Amino acid sequence: MKRIVTTTLLSLATVSVQAQTYTLPHSAPLLLNPALTGMHDGSLRVNTVVRTGNAATGHKWNELWNTTSADYRTKSWGHGRQYAGIGMAYTYWQGGNNTIYDNVARVSAAWHLQGGHKKPYLLSAGIQGGHESYSRLIEAVHTGNSYTLGYKQTVSTWQLGVGVTYSTELTQKIRYIAGYHYTNNLFMANEPTMPVSLEEFTKSNHYLLFGSEIRSSNILSVRPSIICRFRMIDVDAMGGTDIRYQPKNTAYFLGLWHPYTGSVAFSAGIARSNWRILSCYQLGNQSIATHNTGLELSLQYIVKGNGRTTLPMVRY
């Protein structure tokens, strides 16, 4: 029984960190799709996001996620129609009342092609590689187990993903972006006694995203977003919208989000010059282990640069 529980926890935890673990879709863009690498109007974009929340064990605020990413956009070439992006992201997760730890490092690259005159568009393709190291402390020992109390189980995997996105400006008031991302674990290295099936770590993951911006005036716009993940028979999704209000040099954000599991989240933020700060509070659904109460804070800073054409849609 202990081996079954351990196997389930390990497989679910590893998969959850691979996916977009944050409620706000634009908090960690490089986790959504590698094609988003370099998709901004500056030369360098730096994002960091922290989320803390409750786990199914009943302990209060005993889980912590943090992702920090940076992606660089090259100068445009080919009459301003093409550019490239390179980036890296690091995710840390601590859960299980300080008994589970996960570290994921990713590097990504993308190529972007712009076109259109009356209806400008951006077609992007990206690739991403990563390494994940997962460890769990043994809290209980049962007859027949080869572990000792306090022993740390460790498993590591190499990941590879590819993605594409398409964004366009339909009119001066309507813009949208859509994307698809496929990722998989290439192989796993673990200790001989690790009670984890290799199959659990090699299942493919498919991600879909859609976001748009509808401007009602020069200072007010609505920005809906939908994100879906498919893994075998598992489905995870999140949808919602925020409202962007910018009367002068400062933009304000208010949002409402609804994860597939049934809880609801509220967000608020502010952006000025090169900075953006967002916060989100998610109400818990105690019957769902992976979507309980959580608080999320994210910070973005963009370094401006010359020689880079303006993009038709910057959503994530």
C-alpha positions as CSV (number, residue, x, y, z in Angstrom):
1,M,0.0,0.0,0.0
2,K,2.8,2.4,0.9
3,R,4.4,1.7,-2.5
4,I,1.2,2.5,-4.3
5,V,0.7,5.8,-2.4
6,T,4.3,6.8,-3.0
7,T,4.0,6.0,-6.7
8,T,0.9,8.1,-7.1
9,L,2.4,11.1,-5.3
10,L,5.6,11.0,-7.3
11,S,3.9,10.8,-10.6
12,L,1.2,13.5,-9.9
13,A,3.8,15.9,-8.4
14,T,6.2,15.6,-11.3
15,V,3.4,16.2,-13.9
16,S,2.0,19.2,-12.0
17,V,5.3,21.0,-12.0
18,Q,5.8,20.4,-15.8
19,A,2.5,22.2,-16.4
20,Q,1.6,25.8,-15.9
21,T,1.2,25.8,-12.1
22,Y,0.0,29.4,-11.8
23,T,-3.4,30.9,-12.0
24,L,-2.5,34.0,-13.9
25,P,-1.6,32.9,-17.5
26,H,0.9,35.7,-18.1
27,S,2.9,35.2,-14.9
28,A,5.4,32.6,-16.4
29,P,5.1,32.8,-20.2
30,L,8.0,30.4,-20.9
31,L,6.1,27.6,-19.1
32,L,3.1,28.1,-21.4
33,N,4.8,27.7,-24.8
34,P,8.4,27.9,-26.0
35,A,7.2,29.9,-29.0
36,L,6.5,32.8,-26.6
37,T,10.3,33.1,-26.0
38,G,11.2,36.7,-27.1
39,M,7.6,37.7,-27.7
40,H,7.7,41.2,-26.2
41,D,8.4,44.7,-27.4
42,G,11.7,45.1,-25.5
43,S,15.2,43.6,-25.7
44,L,15.1,41.6,-22.4
45,R,12.1,40.5,-20.3
46,V,12.5,39.2,-16.8
47,N,9.6,37.5,-14.9
48,T,9.4,36.1,-11.4
49,V,6.3,34.7,-9.8
50,V,5.7,33.2,-6.3
51,R,2.7,31.1,-5.3
52,T,2.0,29.7,-1.9
53,G,-1.0,27.6,-0.9
54,N,-2.6,24.7,1.0
55,A,-2.2,21.1,0.0
56,A,-4.6,18.2,0.4
57,T,-3.0,17.2,3.7
58,G,-4.8,19.9,5.6
59,H,-1.6,21.9,6.5
60,K,-2.0,25.6,6.0
61,W,0.2,27.3,3.4
62,N,2.6,24.4,3.2
63,E,3.3,24.5,-0.5
64,L,5.6,27.0,-2.4
65,W,6.2,27.5,-6.1
66,N,8.6,30.0,-7.6
67,T,9.5,30.5,-11.3
68,T,12.0,33.0,-12.5
69,S,12.6,33.4,-16.3
70,A,14.4,35.7,-18.7
71,D,14.1,35.9,-22.4
72,Y,16.1,38.0,-24.9
73,R,14.7,39.3,-28.2
74,T,17.2,40.0,-31.0
75,K,17.0,42.9,-33.4
76,S,14.7,42.5,-36.3
77,W,16.0,41.6,-39.8
78,G,14.6,41.0,-43.2
79,H,13.0,44.4,-43.5
80,G,11.8,44.1,-39.9
81,R,9.9,40.9,-40.6
82,Q,11.9,38.4,-38.7
83,Y,13.6,38.1,-35.3
84,A,14.6,35.4,-32.8
85,G,14.4,34.8,-29.1
86,I,16.3,32.8,-26.5
87,G,15.4,32.3,-22.9
88,M,15.7,30.3,-19.7
89,A,13.4,29.5,-16.8
90,Y,13.9,27.9,-13.4
91,T,11.0,26.5,-11.3
92,Y,11.2,25.4,-7.6
93,W,8.5,23.6,-5.8
94,Q,8.3,22.6,-2.1
95,G,5.3,20.7,-0.8
96,G,4.1,17.8,1.3
97,N,4.8,19.7,4.5
98,N,8.5,20.2,3.6
99,T,9.0,16.5,2.5
100,I,8.8,17.0,-1.3
101,Y,11.1,19.1,-3.4
102,D,11.2,19.6,-7.2
103,N,13.6,21.7,-9.3
104,V,13.2,22.2,-13.1
105,A,15.6,24.1,-15.3
106,R,14.6,24.9,-18.9
107,V,16.2,26.6,-21.9
108,S,14.3,27.7,-25.0
109,A,14.7,29.3,-28.4
110,A,12.1,30.7,-30.9
111,W,11.9,32.1,-34.4
112,H,9.3,34.7,-35.3
113,L,8.0,35.9,-38.7
114,Q,5.9,39.0,-39.1
115,G,3.7,39.9,-42.1
116,G,0.6,41.6,-43.2
117,H,-0.1,45.3,-43.7
118,K,-3.7,46.0,-43.0
119,K,-3.9,43.0,-40.7
120,P,-0.5,42.4,-39.2
121,Y,0.3,38.9,-37.9
122,L,3.1,37.1,-36.1
123,L,3.9,33.4,-36.7
124,S,6.2,31.8,-34.1
125,A,7.8,28.4,-33.6
126,G,9.9,27.4,-30.5
127,I,11.8,24.5,-28.9
128,Q,12.5,23.9,-25.3
129,G,14.7,21.5,-23.4
130,G,14.7,20.9,-19.6
131,H,15.9,18.8,-16.7
132,E,13.8,18.0,-13.6
133,S,15.1,16.7,-10.3
134,Y,12.5,15.4,-7.9
135,S,13.1,14.2,-4.3
136,R,10.8,13.0,-1.5
137,L,11.6,12.1,2.1
138,I,10.4,8.8,3.6
139,E,8.1,9.6,6.5
140,A,7.0,6.1,7.4
141,V,8.5,2.6,7.0
142,H,6.4,-0.5,6.5
143,T,7.3,-4.2,6.5
144,G,8.9,-5.2,3.2
145,N,10.1,-1.7,2.3
146,S,13.9,-1.3,1.7
147,Y,13.9,2.3,2.9
148,T,14.8,3.8,6.3
149,L,13.0,6.6,8.0
150,G,14.2,10.0,6.6
151,Y,15.6,8.4,3.5
152,K,15.4,10.7,0.4
153,Q,14.1,9.2,-2.8
154,T,15.3,10.9,-6.0
155,V,14.3,10.8,-9.6
156,S,15.4,13.0,-12.5
157,T,14.2,13.3,-16.1
158,W,15.1,15.1,-19.3
159,Q,12.4,17.0,-21.1
160,L,11.9,18.2,-24.7
161,G,9.1,20.3,-26.0
162,V,8.1,22.2,-29.2
163,G,5.4,24.8,-29.7
164,V,3.8,27.2,-32.3
165,T,1.7,30.3,-31.9
166,Y,-0.1,32.6,-34.2
167,S,-1.2,36.1,-33.3
168,T,-2.9,38.8,-35.4
169,E,-4.6,42.2,-35.2
170,L,-8.0,41.6,-36.9
171,T,-9.0,45.3,-36.5
172,Q,-7.7,48.2,-34.5
173,K,-9.9,47.0,-31.6
174,I,-9.6,43.2,-31.7
175,R,-6.4,41.2,-31.4
176,Y,-5.8,37.5,-30.5
177,I,-3.2,34.8,-30.1
178,A,-3.5,31.0,-30.3
179,G,-0.9,28.4,-29.6
180,Y,-0.1,24.7,-29.3
181,H,2.7,23.1,-27.2
182,Y,3.8,19.5,-27.0
183,T,6.2,18.2,-24.4
184,N,7.5,14.9,-23.2
185,N,10.1,13.3,-20.9
186,L,12.8,11.6,-22.9
187,F,14.1,9.3,-20.2
188,M,14.4,8.9,-16.5
189,A,17.4,8.2,-14.2
190,N,16.5,6.9,-10.8
191,E,17.7,4.6,-8.0
192,P,17.0,0.9,-8.5
193,T,14.5,0.7,-5.6
194,M,12.4,3.7,-6.7
195,P,8.8,2.4,-6.8
196,V,7.8,4.5,-9.9
197,S,6.7,3.2,-13.2
198,L,8.7,4.6,-16.1
199,E,5.4,5.0,-18.0
200,E,4.3,7.6,-15.6
201,F,7.2,9.8,-16.5
202,T,7.0,9.4,-20.3
203,K,3.4,10.3,-21.0
204,S,3.2,13.2,-23.4
205,N,1.6,16.5,-22.5
206,H,-0.4,18.7,-24.9
207,Y,-1.2,22.4,-24.2
208,L,-3.6,24.7,-25.9
209,L,-3.8,28.5,-25.2
210,F,-6.0,31.3,-26.6
211,G,-5.9,34.9,-25.6
212,S,-7.4,38.1,-27.0
213,E,-7.7,41.7,-26.3
214,I,-10.9,43.6,-27.2
215,R,-10.6,47.4,-26.9
216,S,-13.8,49.3,-26.1
217,S,-11.9,52.6,-26.1
218,N,-8.3,53.9,-26.2
219,I,-8.0,53.5,-22.4
220,L,-10.2,50.4,-21.7
221,S,-9.9,46.8,-22.9
222,V,-11.1,43.3,-22.0
223,R,-8.5,40.4,-22.2
224,P,-10.0,36.9,-22.0
225,S,-7.7,33.8,-21.9
226,I,-8.1,30.0,-22.0
227,I,-5.4,27.4,-21.2
228,C,-5.9,23.7,-21.5
229,R,-3.6,20.7,-20.8
230,F,-4.2,17.1,-22.0
231,R,-2.3,14.2,-20.6
232,M,-3.7,10.7,-21.5
233,I,-7.2,10.8,-20.0
234,D,-6.3,13.8,-17.7
235,V,-7.6,17.3,-18.6
236,D,-6.8,20.5,-16.8
237,A,-8.0,23.9,-17.9
238,M,-8.3,27.5,-16.7
239,G,-10.3,30.4,-18.2
240,G,-11.1,33.9,-17.3
241,T,-10.5,37.5,-18.2
242,D,-9.0,40.7,-16.9
243,I,-9.9,44.3,-17.6
244,R,-7.1,46.7,-18.5
245,Y,-7.6,50.4,-17.8
246,Q,-5.0,53.0,-18.7
247,P,-6.1,56.6,-18.4
248,K,-2.6,58.1,-18.7
249,N,0.9,56.5,-18.1
250,T,-0.2,53.9,-15.6
251,A,-2.3,50.8,-16.5
252,Y,-4.5,49.0,-13.9
253,F,-5.7,45.4,-14.1
254,L,-8.7,43.6,-12.5
255,G,-9.4,40.0,-13.3
256,L,-11.6,37.0,-12.6
257,W,-10.4,33.4,-13.3
258,H,-12.1,30.0,-13.1
259,P,-10.0,26.8,-13.0
260,Y,-11.5,23.6,-14.4
261,T,-11.7,22.1,-10.9
262,G,-14.3,24.6,-9.7
263,S,-12.5,27.2,-7.6
264,V,-12.4,30.9,-8.4
265,A,-9.6,33.4,-8.4
266,F,-9.4,37.2,-8.3
267,S,-6.5,39.2,-9.6
268,A,-5.3,42.8,-9.5
269,G,-2.3,44.6,-10.8
270,I,-0.6,47.7,-12.0
271,A,1.9,48.5,-14.8
272,R,4.0,51.6,-15.4
273,S,7.0,52.3,-17.6
274,N,9.0,49.0,-17.7
275,W,7.4,47.4,-14.6
276,R,4.3,45.3,-14.1
277,I,3.1,43.9,-10.7
278,L,0.2,41.4,-10.5
279,S,-1.4,39.6,-7.5
280,C,-4.0,36.8,-7.4
281,Y,-5.9,35.1,-4.7
282,Q,-7.6,31.8,-5.4
283,L,-10.4,30.5,-3.2
284,G,-10.1,26.8,-2.3
285,N,-12.1,23.8,-3.3
286,Q,-11.2,21.4,-0.5
287,S,-12.5,18.3,-2.4
288,I,-9.8,18.9,-5.1
289,A,-6.2,18.2,-3.9
290,T,-4.4,20.3,-6.5
291,H,-6.5,23.4,-6.5
292,N,-6.8,24.7,-2.9
293,T,-6.5,28.2,-1.5
294,G,-3.5,30.0,-2.8
295,L,-1.9,33.5,-3.0
296,E,0.2,34.4,-6.1
297,L,2.5,37.4,-6.7
298,S,4.3,38.2,-10.0
299,L,6.7,40.9,-11.1
300,Q,7.9,41.7,-14.7
301,Y,10.6,44.1,-15.9
302,I,11.3,44.8,-19.6
303,V,14.5,46.4,-20.8
304,K,13.8,48.5,-23.9
305,G,15.9,48.2,-27.0
306,N,16.2,49.8,-30.5
307,G,16.0,48.0,-33.8
308,R,12.9,45.9,-32.8
309,T,9.6,46.2,-34.6
310,T,6.4,46.5,-32.6
311,L,4.4,43.2,-32.4
312,P,0.8,43.0,-33.4
313,M,-0.2,41.2,-30.1
314,V,1.6,41.0,-26.8
315,R,-0.6,39.0,-24.4
316,Y,1.6,36.7,-22.4
